[in-house]
């Protein structure tokens, strides 16, 4: 019985490790937008904000989510490919995270940059002070 439980636990750990690896790979398989000068709205994203655009909207035209405050922001019902633009100022970063409440962050986006990312494995985004 103990041997069966040990084998079962190892199998569960392997599946969990593969799931994390797959989620990281899909978040890391992204395209980036070129950096741009600061101070103006960018593709409808107000200066000082981080914006997420509707699924498959390319080019980015009108954001579906606009985040202003520093810290983690949990996402829901965001699947498939989206533009995420960091139109913050002063070197503030945005991070895409696989966990809720800003945990498991694995993609760091500098201010005035954007990314075309699969948000399926992304459960939160953080806005971080410089």
C-alpha positions as CSV (number, residue, x, y, z in Angstrom):
1,X,0.0,0.0,0.0
2,X,2.8,2.4,0.9
3,X,4.6,1.7,-2.4
4,X,1.5,2.4,-4.3
5,X,1.0,5.8,-2.6
6,X,4.6,6.7,-3.2
7,X,4.3,5.9,-6.9
8,X,1.0,7.9,-7.1
9,X,2.6,10.9,-5.4
10,X,5.5,10.9,-7.8
11,X,3.1,10.7,-10.8
12,X,1.1,13.6,-9.5
13,X,4.3,15.7,-9.0
14,X,5.4,14.9,-12.6
15,X,2.1,15.9,-14.0
16,X,2.2,19.1,-12.0
17,X,5.8,19.9,-13.2
18,X,4.8,19.3,-16.8
19,X,1.7,21.6,-16.4
20,X,3.9,24.4,-15.0
21,X,6.4,23.9,-17.8
22,X,3.7,24.0,-20.5
23,X,2.2,27.1,-19.0
24,X,5.6,28.8,-18.8
25,X,6.3,27.9,-22.4
26,X,3.0,29.3,-23.7
27,X,3.5,32.5,-21.8
28,X,7.1,32.8,-23.1
29,X,6.0,32.1,-26.7
30,X,5.2,35.8,-27.3
31,X,5.8,38.6,-29.7
32,X,6.8,42.0,-28.6
33,X,5.9,45.5,-29.7
34,X,8.6,48.0,-30.2
35,X,9.4,50.5,-27.5
36,X,7.8,53.9,-28.1
37,X,8.2,57.5,-26.7
38,X,6.4,58.2,-23.5
39,X,3.7,60.7,-22.9
40,X,0.9,59.9,-25.3
41,X,-2.0,57.4,-25.5
42,X,-0.9,54.3,-27.3
43,X,-3.4,52.2,-29.3
44,X,-6.2,53.6,-27.0
45,X,-4.2,52.8,-23.9
46,X,-3.9,55.9,-21.7
47,X,-0.5,57.1,-20.7
48,X,0.3,55.7,-17.2
49,X,-1.8,52.6,-17.6
50,X,-1.4,48.9,-18.6
51,X,-4.0,47.7,-21.1
52,X,-5.2,44.3,-22.2
53,X,-7.0,44.1,-25.6
54,X,-9.7,41.7,-26.7
55,X,-8.7,38.3,-27.9
56,X,-7.2,38.2,-31.4
57,X,-7.5,42.0,-31.8
58,X,-4.5,42.8,-33.9
59,X,-3.5,45.4,-34.3
60,X,-4.4,46.7,-30.9
61,X,-7.1,49.3,-31.2
62,X,-9.4,49.5,-28.2
63,X,-8.5,48.0,-24.8
64,X,-11.0,45.8,-22.9
65,X,-9.1,46.2,-19.6
66,X,-7.2,49.2,-18.3
67,X,-5.1,48.9,-15.1
68,X,-3.9,52.0,-13.2
69,X,-2.9,51.0,-9.7
70,X,0.4,49.3,-8.7
71,X,0.2,45.7,-7.4
72,X,-1.5,42.5,-8.6
73,X,-4.7,42.4,-10.6
74,X,-6.4,39.0,-11.1
75,X,-7.7,38.1,-14.5
76,X,-10.7,36.0,-15.4
77,X,-12.0,34.7,-18.7
78,X,-8.9,35.7,-20.6
79,X,-8.0,33.0,-23.1
80,X,-6.1,32.9,-26.4
81,X,-3.9,35.6,-27.8
82,X,-4.1,39.2,-26.6
83,X,-2.0,42.4,-26.9
84,X,-0.8,43.6,-23.5
85,X,0.6,47.1,-23.6
86,X,2.6,48.7,-20.7
87,X,2.1,52.5,-21.3
88,X,3.4,53.3,-17.7
89,X,6.0,55.9,-17.1
90,X,9.3,56.3,-15.2
91,X,10.5,52.7,-15.7
92,X,7.5,51.0,-14.2
93,X,7.2,47.3,-15.2
94,X,4.3,45.0,-15.8
95,X,4.5,41.2,-15.2
96,X,2.4,38.4,-16.5
97,X,1.9,35.7,-13.8
98,X,0.6,32.1,-13.9
99,X,-0.8,32.3,-10.3
100,X,-3.4,34.6,-8.8
101,X,-2.4,37.7,-6.7
102,X,0.9,38.2,-8.6
103,X,2.5,34.8,-8.0
104,X,4.5,32.8,-10.5
105,X,5.4,35.8,-12.6
106,X,7.5,34.8,-15.6
107,X,7.3,37.6,-18.1
108,X,8.6,41.0,-17.3
109,X,7.6,43.9,-19.5
110,X,9.4,47.3,-19.3
111,X,7.5,50.6,-19.5
112,X,6.6,51.6,-23.0
113,X,6.6,48.1,-24.4
114,X,4.0,45.6,-25.4
115,X,3.6,41.9,-25.9
116,X,1.3,39.5,-27.9
117,X,0.7,36.7,-25.4
118,X,-1.4,33.7,-24.8
119,X,-3.3,34.6,-21.7
120,X,-4.8,31.1,-21.1
121,X,-2.2,30.2,-18.5
122,X,-2.0,33.8,-17.2
123,X,-4.1,34.4,-14.0
124,X,-2.8,37.8,-12.9
125,X,-0.8,40.8,-14.0
126,X,1.2,43.0,-11.7
127,X,2.1,46.7,-12.1
128,X,5.3,47.4,-10.4
129,X,7.0,50.6,-9.3
130,X,10.4,51.3,-10.7
